[in-house]
Amino acid sequence: MERTTWFDEETDRYAFDFGVCSIANRFAQVDTSQDASYYGIWANPFSLTIVSYTEGDIEVAKATDKAEFVEELAKIKAFDATISPKSKERFGIDCGWKRESLLRAEFAWLGLGGLLH
């Protein structure tokens, strides 16, 4: 997994939601029990990229293959379960309101269909 990190005190998570990590750019929001204006995670199954934002700290992780991408999402899910009892009902991948989309189909093809909501 190739990781790039930096800090940006001028942005917030919504710059990612409606910008670089939007559904139009083939990203889905990874819903966790920690979601807030200062925290968010997005995943792109086409580029195998996971972006996280935490209080200005930004990390872009690029998997070398599909298995590594799926494994990284499993690690995120497992970590979320250790910090919140509400994780089981909250954790999932949000591909937007369209039930039939290429984004949703790609996550399902990777074996992550059970996490889609």
Secondary structure by P-SEA (a helix, b strand, c coil): cbbbbbbbcccccccccccccccccbbbbbcccccccccbbbbbccccbbbbbcccbbbbbbbccaaaaaaaaaaaaaaaaaccccccccbbbbcccccccaaaaaaaaaccccccc
